[in-house]
Amino acid sequence: MPILNPIRFDGTLSIRDHAVPIAFRAGMDDDGGLTLALDPIQPARAGTPFHVEGEPLQAQAACSLDGRSDDGWRFASDTLYVTSWRRPPNDRVEIEADCSIASFSRDVPTDHQDLRAWYFRKLGTIRGIERQTRLGRLVFTGYTQRPMQVPAAVIAIHAGAQERAGWWEESERFLIHLARVLSFASDVYALPVYEQSVRHGVMTLRVIRRGPAPSPYMPPFDALFMDQIFACAVRIFDERPGVIEQLEPAIRWMTAGVAYQESRLLNAMSALESILARSDLPDRFMDQSAFTELKRRVRRFLRAEHAPSRMGGKVDELNRRSFRDKIADLIASRGIIVADLPSDWLPSLIEARNVLVHTGVAPDLAAPDGRLLDHIIWAREIVTRIILDAIGFSGQYQSWLHRSAYLSFPGCRPMSEVAAGLSINSVRIDRRTRR
């Protein structure tokens, strides 16, 4: 079923200082894409300015299209591009076009509460989640099969009885924040396919042309258990306002669609580097002024030993802390659990990344993708734990290091052990109360 059945509009198509009246049909298909069919332009000379010019891949001039329907719908777009131009007989021009962004709007009764709702592909929660926030009632719902591109998930924020000053701008920041956290949770970078809003008695559908969303690879949260990470996302919007903005590049690296397994390892390592680059860990062992004298002595020593002259250019590297040192310090300073990873996981990861970057070939492939898969899992697991710590998450998550078993965070203990411990404690408490 289409999201919005095609509607017939009478309107205007314009480019630069030229405009012509035109009738067209526009709607939204079941994947959230815009459907658009323009009637022929008559006479043909009126359609001449819309002829597609230039070489392939050259940017075309953007047109504007707007119109009204008989039943009160309005259509508007300033990002229309002509994709096909034909001049058959009968003194007319036939064109096909597409839009990057378009909006449908109409008046609704003024008693409708103001709201902003974003619709996504590949996100989902089997159980609908609702929270009351300072910005109003928040709802997250919708689920569909992974291979489909239907934008079945929605995050909606309702303003309440009266929209307060600044609500509209802050609600957008809130939804961006939530979408980034849920992107991390679902392992797919979530961008809204379309937005539905009601504001001051006007309902608007704003559709954005998006490519297909990739399928999740190793999501740390299943659609069945989104409650805890969603509650954490809501809480940290006020408590830790800058943390998701700081982690956003790492989230993008982790959720980027890839064609090769090797790219998954490089992306996870790039996420780690992004986290380090935005941390407060120092990049150098010594202050540069303090290192200057040491650098002179090292260079004098190299000259005295008749070392190749170009070795002197590498002396600055002595003061630069290695990627391995900084990762180890970050893990230690934040108390990230790594006891369940192999003892050589960090040097092995760095070596694998270096070999892959410099040769283009993944190392240790005795079994088909066996060692490479290990490296991917280790890198993604440590990034997941660092992000969960940064956002102050406490609860259960899906660990692919433990074959998609659920662990409790921050202790990283299997939920079966946690449940067994709770059972023992409850028995002890029950015995005490009996006494």
C-alpha positions, -999 to 999 in steps of 0.1 A, spaced: 0 0 0 14 34 -9 20 57 20 3 85 1 -18 77 -30 -10 99 -60 -27 132 -59 -35 154 -89 -22 190 -86 -25 221 -108 6 242 -103 37 259 -117 70 246 -129 98 272 -130 135 276 -137 154 308 -132 130 335 -145 109 312 -166 76 296 -154 49 276 -170 15 262 -157 15 225 -154 -6 196 -140 10 167 -123 4 138 -100 26 132 -69 25 107 -40 47 84 -19 52 47 -26 54 20 1 92 24 4 88 61 13 99 73 -21 84 102 -40 63 93 -71 60 121 -96 44 123 -131 43 156 -150 17 163 -178 31 175 -211 39 211 -215 21 229 -243 30 248 -264 65 231 -270 83 264 -269 72 268 -232 91 236 -223 123 245 -241 141 261 -211 138 228 -192 159 209 -217 186 189 -200 219 205 -210 256 197 -202 278 167 -202 270 135 -182 276 139 -144 275 176 -147 251 192 -122 218 203 -137 200 235 -127 174 230 -100 137 237 -109 109 246 -86 75 229 -86 44 238 -66 8 231 -69 -26 226 -52 -52 199 -54 -90 202 -55 -92 186 -20 -68 210 -2 -34 194 -6 -4 216 -14 29 204 -30 62 222 -30 98 214 -40 128 236 -49 151 206 -57 135 192 -89 158 180 -116 147 171 -151 159 136 -160 143 132 -194 132 157 -220 112 147 -252 95 167 -279 71 144 -298 47 157 -324 16 178 -316 36 208 -303 43 196 -268 72 187 -245 72 156 -223 96 157 -193 104 133 -164 118 147 -132 129 137 -97 131 157 -64 157 155 -36 132 170 -11 95 176 -14 67 184 9 29 177 9 8 198 33 -28 205 41 -48 223 68 -61 202 97 -84 211 126 -66 234 151 -73 210 179 -46 186 166 -16 186 189 16 198 174 40 169 167 71 158 149 75 122 137 104 107 118 100 74 98 130 51 94 141 20 75 158 -9 93 151 3 128 125 -15 149 111 -25 182 88 -54 187 72 -38 217 62 -2 213 80 21 237 65 53 252 81 78 275 69 111 290 97 137 286 100 174 293 94 180 256 62 159 256 51 124 250 77 103 231 68 72 211 90 46 194 72 19 175 73 -2 143 89 -34 131 94 -50 97 115 -78 83 152 -69 78 155 -72 40 126 -48 34 130 -11 28 96 0 42 100 29 66 80 11 93 97 25 124 87 58 138 100 81 165 74 107 174 74 135 199 41 152 208 42 188 220 13 185 244 -16 209 248 5 240 239 38 242 221 62 262 242 88 287 228 118 269 212 100 235 212 102 231 174 140 235 172 147 215 204 125 186 193 145 183 161 178 181 181 161 155 204 152 133 174 186 136 159 201 125 192 177 96 195 184 85 159 221 84 165 218 63 197 194 39 179 218 37 149 245 24 173 220 0 189 207 -14 156 240 -13 136 225 8 108 229 45 104 193 57 107 182 86 85 146 96 83 130 88 50 101 112 56 88 134 83 53 140 94 46 171 114 16 191 126 22 227 135 -2 255 140 -30 237 122 -10 225 92 0 189 86 31 184 65 47 153 49 83 160 40 99 133 19 137 130 13 151 108 -14 172 81 2 191 51 -11 184 16 2 194 11 38 220 -17 44 211 -46 66 225 -47 101 257 -68 106 262 -73 144 237 -51 162 245 -48 200 207 -46 207 179 -68 193 145 -53 183 130 -73 212 151 -55 238 152 -19 228 137 -6 261 169 -1 281 190 16 254 160 38 244 155 48 281 193 56 283 191 77 251 162 98 265 180 103 298 214 114 285 199 141 262 198 163 292 224 146 315 252 142 289 242 166 261 275 165 242 284 129 244 265 116 214 278 145 192 313 135 202 307 98 194 288 105 162 318 99 138 325 66 155 289 56 152 290 64 115 321 43 110 305 13 128 273 15 109 286 22 74 275 -1 47 304 -22 32 309 -47 4 339 -66 19 347 -81 53 380 -64 53 362 -30 53 344 -40 84 377 -43 103 390 -10 89 357 7 98 358 -6 134 394 5 138 385 39 124 358 42 150 384 35 176 407 62 162 378 86 161 370 80 198 407 85 207 409 117 186 380 132 205 391 120 239 412 141 264 441 117 263 474 134 254 490 126 221 526 130 234 547 116 262 564 149 270 557 186 265 572 197 233 595 222 249 608 196 274 613 171 245 634 196 224 666 191 244 662 153 244 657 154 206 690 173 202 709 147 222 694 118 203 703 134 170 739 141 182 741 104 192 729 93 158 755 114 140 782 101 164 772 66 155 773 75 117 736 65 114 719 73 80 711 110 80 674 104 73 670 87 107 671 121 122 638 129 107 622 101 126 632 114 160 600 133 165 581 100 165 597 91 198 575 116 216 543 105 199 522 80 219 512 50 199 477 40 191 482 9 213 492 30 243 463 53 240 438 25 236 452 7 267 451 39 287 415 47 276 403 12 286 421 14 320 409 50 328 373 41 321 374 6 337 363 -12 305 362 -49 310 385 -68 286 392 -99 306 370 -121 283 390 -110 252 421 -130 242 453 -119 259 468 -107 226 437 -90 212 450 -55 210 485 -61 193 468 -86 170 442 -61 160 467 -34 153 489 -58 133 459 -69 113 449 -34 105 484 -23 95 488 -53 72 454 -47 56 461 -9 51 496 -14 36 490 -45 15 452 -46 9 452 -83 20 438 -95 53 464 -116 73 460 -150 89 435 -165 65 443 -201 70 406 -209 74 381 -190 53 378 -156 69 384 -173 103 410 -150 117 396 -119 100 362 -125 116 379 -127 150 395 -94 145 362 -78 134 344 -91 164 372 -80 189 373 -45 173 335 -41 173 331 -54 208 356 -30 223 340 0 205 306 -11 217 318 -13 253 335 21 251 303 37 237 281 21 263 304 34 290 304 69 275 266 71 275 263 57 310 244 26 300 235 0 326 216 -31 314 219 -59 290 233 -59 255 240 -85 228 277 -95 226 289 -111 194 322 -119 212 300 -144 231 281 -157 200 253 -131 204 247 -140 240 234 -113 263 258 -97 288 251 -73 316 269 -40 314 292 -26 328 302 -59 344 301 -78 311 288 -109 329 265 -134 311 229 -128 320 226 -164 331 252 -158 358 235 -125 369 201 -143 371 217 -171 391 232 -147 415 199 -129 420 182 -162 427 208 -171 454 204 -137 470 167 -139 470 168 -173 487 192 -159 514 169 -129 519 139 -152 522 156 -174 548 166 -143 569 130 -130 569 118 -164 580 141 -164 610 
